[in-house]
């Protein structure tokens, strides 16, 4: 129980760092989450371009926002478990 605030803060930092790395490596999409991504292809014979949709998850801004909120919640919870210090001073 003594180290719980430090553990919660470390988990908060790891969650935030991992979330940011995951979001950036998967496209850093600033729109909403996408489950299908449009891919432009070209017909070999006619040369006409057309769009096909590929099933792939691209994390968006709500993914980032909810992760930041969860990290902030963990960080805030760490302050509930800190040890209270006494302000009593010895009289001389």
Buried (B, 14 or more C-beta within 10 A) or exposed (E): EEEEBEEBBEBBEEBBEEBBEEBEEBBEBEEEEBEEBEEEEEEEEEEEEEEEEEEEEBBBBEBBEEBBEBBEEBBEBBEEBEEEEEEEEEEE
